[in-house]
Amino acid sequence: MGQLLRINFENKDYTFKLLSTLPNDRKVNELELLVAGEQQVIERNADKWSFKDNTDAEFNRLADAIGKAITLRFRII
């Protein structure tokens, strides 16, 4: 998408960039991102977002916050 986005999570600022293109129907279960300079993939399971292949609960809370921010901004279903 090209636009650098920012989120404040637990009193820390994080920048991220959406690398995936969104389909016309806006149905997305997986997004590729650049988070704080590192390429990550987040995936949605039910109503929660988490980083792919990551089991750290604290880090996945950040993924959930980023996923919800993207969902609201780009109206993803």
N, C-alpha and C positions, 0 to 999 in steps of 0.2 A: 504494500500500500504506500510505503514511502514516508509517511508522517511519523515523526518521533512523538510518542505519547509518554505521559508521566503519571505515576500513581504514588500516593503516600500511604504506606502500609506500616503499621506499628511504629510511627514516628520516624520512618526512614523514607527517603525519596528513591524511587526506582524508575528508570526510563526503559521503555520497551518499544519495539517497532514490529508491526505486523508484516511478516514476510509472505504469508499465504494470500492468494487472491480469493475473494469471496464469491461463491456461486450466485447466480441470479435468484435462486429460490431461497437463499440465506439459511439453508439447513446445513449446519456445520457441527461435527463432533470432534474435530481435530484441527488445531491451528499451529502453524510454525511461526515462532517469534524470535526476536533478538532481544534478550533480557540482560541488561547491564553488560552488554558487550559479548554475551555468550548465546549461541544458537540453542534454542530449546523448543520442544514440542509439547503442547498441552492438549489433553484430551478430556472430553466430557463423559462422565458416567452418571447417569440420572441427572441430578441438578448440581453436581459438584465437578469442578475442574481440577485436574492434577497434572503434574509434569509426567511425561511418559517415562517409564522405567525408573521411577524414583519412589522410594518408600518413606522418605523423611517427612513426617507429618507437618512440621513447621514450614518447610519449603513448599509443601503442597498447599498450605493455607495461602501463601503468596500467589500460587498458580490460580487458586479459586478466586482471589480478589481481582487478579488481572483478567481472568476469563469473564467474570461478571461485568467488569468495566468495558470490555470489548463488546459483550453482548448488548449492553445498554447503548453504547455509542453507535454501533453498526446494525442494530436491530436483528441480531442473529437469532434464529429459532432453535 
